[in-house]
């Protein structure tokens, strides 16, 4: 029995040595794996720092572009306002010019009409007969009906009828 007991103890110590060797191997494997994980963690940390730097640079660039865009929008709005103001001023000038032109034409026609009113009907009919029909009608419209009648009676019938038709329109 002593022998069995010694044998058991011997087997148990051999078994303990084998277990101890296995534990030692596991510890080595864990240390290696820990080292690998630390290297991987460092690599991840570096990538995270690089990503953070890239994010900051991108945000800064975006802010600069937004600022530039805002300035360009302000410039465009100012130019648009300026153009609108110039367009309004131009329209007002155009309206004034149209009114002035009408007044000049009216004054001119009044003076021409006064000149034709002072002429004898025969002389006025001779001049109006040789003029373009539209211009002659414009002059006749500025005259008094009595004077127009006297001038038309002195004209050639064909020209007088043509001017009369235009006057009725």
Secondary structure as GFF3:
##gff-version 3
##sequence-region A 1 169
A	DSSP	alpha_helix	2	118	.	.	.	ID=ss1
A	DSSP	alpha_helix	121	130	.	.	.	ID=ss2
A	DSSP	alpha_helix	133	142	.	.	.	ID=ss3
A	DSSP	alpha_helix	145	154	.	.	.	ID=ss4
A	DSSP	alpha_helix	157	168	.	.	.	ID=ss5
###
